Amino acid sequence: MAYLVVRMKGTVNVPYGANYTLENLNLEKKFRATILPENPQSLGMLRKVKDLVAWTSADVQIIRELLEKRGRRPGSKPLSESAHRL
């Protein structure tokens, strides 16, 4: 399984350590999402930034729905149909 993580708070008044962790999670902007593997290292990073993000266990259906509705390639181009077949 995996964690689906969404950054809920902005960039103002974020401590340096938490900001560094968010950058490593590729969550630089508000309302960005990422998928992390369920392991102790990921859980430790999430606990460090628990006040700035929301996360849940994600199954294949949730990930597929997220990619279909909101998935983008670099340059804000939409994903093709073949890109989000899991």
C-alpha positions in Angstrom: 0.0 0.0 0.0 0.9 3.7 -0.1 0.2 7.0 1.5 -1.5 9.8 -0.4 -0.2 13.1 1.0 -1.6 16.5 0.3 -0.1 19.8 1.5 -2.8 21.8 3.2 -1.0 24.9 4.5 1.0 27.5 2.6 4.6 28.6 2.8 4.4 31.4 5.4 5.8 30.8 8.9 7.0 27.3 8.1 10.0 26.2 10.2 13.2 25.4 8.2 13.2 21.7 9.1 9.6 21.2 8.1 10.1 23.2 4.8 13.2 21.0 4.0 11.1 17.9 4.6 8.2 19.2 2.4 10.7 19.9 -0.4 12.0 16.3 -0.2 8.4 15.1 -0.4 7.9 17.3 -3.6 5.2 19.3 -1.8 6.5 22.9 -2.5 3.1 24.5 -3.0 -0.3 24.4 -1.3 -2.7 21.6 -2.4 0.0 19.5 -4.2 -0.3 15.8 -3.7 2.2 13.0 -3.7 2.2 9.2 -3.2 4.7 7.7 -0.7 5.4 4.0 0.1 4.2 2.8 3.5 7.5 2.4 5.4 8.9 3.7 8.7 10.9 6.5 6.9 7.9 7.9 5.2 5.8 7.8 8.4 8.6 9.6 10.3 8.6 12.4 7.6 4.9 12.7 7.8 4.9 13.0 11.6 7.4 15.8 11.3 5.1 17.8 9.1 1.8 16.6 10.5 0.5 20.2 11.0 1.1 21.1 7.4 -0.2 18.1 5.5 -3.0 15.6 5.4 -2.5 11.9 4.5 -4.4 8.7 4.2 -3.7 5.1 3.0 -4.4 5.0 -0.7 -5.6 2.1 -2.7 -5.5 1.7 -6.5 -9.0 3.1 -7.0 -8.2 6.4 -5.2 -5.0 6.8 -7.1 -6.6 6.1 -10.4 -9.4 8.6 -9.7 -6.9 11.3 -8.6 -4.8 10.8 -11.8 -7.9 10.9 -14.1 -9.3 14.1 -12.6 -6.2 16.1 -11.6 -3.0 14.4 -13.0 -0.7 16.6 -15.1 2.6 16.2 -16.8 5.4 18.8 -16.7 4.2 21.9 -18.4 0.6 21.5 -17.1 -0.2 19.1 -20.0 -2.9 16.6 -19.2 -2.1 12.9 -18.9 -2.9 10.6 -21.8 -5.3 7.7 -21.3 -2.5 5.2 -21.4 -0.5 7.0 -18.7 -2.8 6.3 -15.8 -3.7 2.6 -16.4 -2.7 0.8 -13.2 
